[in-house]
């Protein structure tokens, strides 16, 4: 598809209404990295700035795929989720960008919008890579925020609004949702890679082996869903700020920690995690490896601008998926 991104004239009315007629837009920068929504920095003539999120078909690079119907992480995108999740994180004492405006009515564009505080351009990821000493304090504070989230509990799993309305599906155990999700990723990825196709049955058996060790669970914590150090900005005051919060849901905290371990690597212990179920964590680790094969391979078939990065990510996880089974007996 031909993608048309925002131009300064598209947001003049928004700037006037929310910053006043005395302030003028001098630059509109489209920021890189987003795959489901557009992210723009609005620069004003008084040297201030704000961030605009835009949810529209033209900003979403993900092609459709088969999904698990009761997977609460499916299609986690949009202004409605952003607004509800922003409020929940604030209530839990977690730092997120201040919300200036949420528009689901098309007042300014033919898209859902959120105008938020610009917390700067320093990601925790860059501090961890370039200056670990400066990353230490934000990592510790992030760990405190995560513990507040993961000890904010519910007897139900699912998206927050769905739980409040009594609409969150509860018919199945969460680990069975993740097994179906993992096998769906395998089914979609195997035709794209001969190594996965050849190991298909062994991978299915390995997932079953991991699932058999998991005990039932009836209490769920508040999880971000995809929290890596690239989804945490650090302000000039050293505060870690969570972004990309649309996937927030009540779920097993092991799902979060499987991803945290993957993305934070050697820095993960600094987050001082809550107690975890090792068997559930192991199943979820492997499921996320399969997800990080299928998703990147799928988006690499589109016009996503950093296609090679996605292919490299898939290759890394194909190696992990096959290596994880090396010493596992078949069942």
C-alpha angles and dihedrals in degrees: 000000000000108000121211114193129199122285126201093258090059092067103037094105092047091052092048094049097046104032102028135251091276093067123071133203111240101172141013113199122189107216121218129235103055118121103173103031139023118250119201133179114218111207117199131202093250090063093256125121144190137195123242122201116202122193110195139129090254092058096047115089096181117107117214119272141175111280139188105255097223096040104124092203094060115116092354095177139108144074095275092059091042093054096047094044093046090057092047094051092048089051089052091053095251120145114241129157113284111260113234100173140354118198121187095153101072094246093150108012139010088259142068112269140193123188111201143170117283103234093184135261103279113112122199086233092064092049092050090051099040108024114017092176091060089046094056098080096044089048091054092048091047089053090055090050091049092051090053089051096044093049092049094098139194132182087224132061125217142068115333098240092047091052092049090052093044090243101115110114113242102169096109140044115261094237090058090054089053092047091053090046091051094048090048090054090049093050091052096044101042095073088054096054128040093208092058092044091053092048096041098113093043091051091050090051091048092053089050090049091053093044093053091063095055119102122212120275129202104173125068136193133216108266133183093216101215108031115163128152087263088065093056122077122195118218125218087261091056097254117147110228122196119224135178090047100159092105094060110136144146106263143124109313088219087072089060094044094049087059094041091053090049095049103034097043113174091006093059096095089060087070089066095217127215119252111292137197105245095207094050090045092053093051091048093047091057093044090054091051089057090047090052089056100047098040097051092044090051096048091044087066090063133067092272104150099228098050096150092056089056092048091050090050091051091048092051091053095044087060091049093048093053095041092052090063097046097103099024117114115234117246 
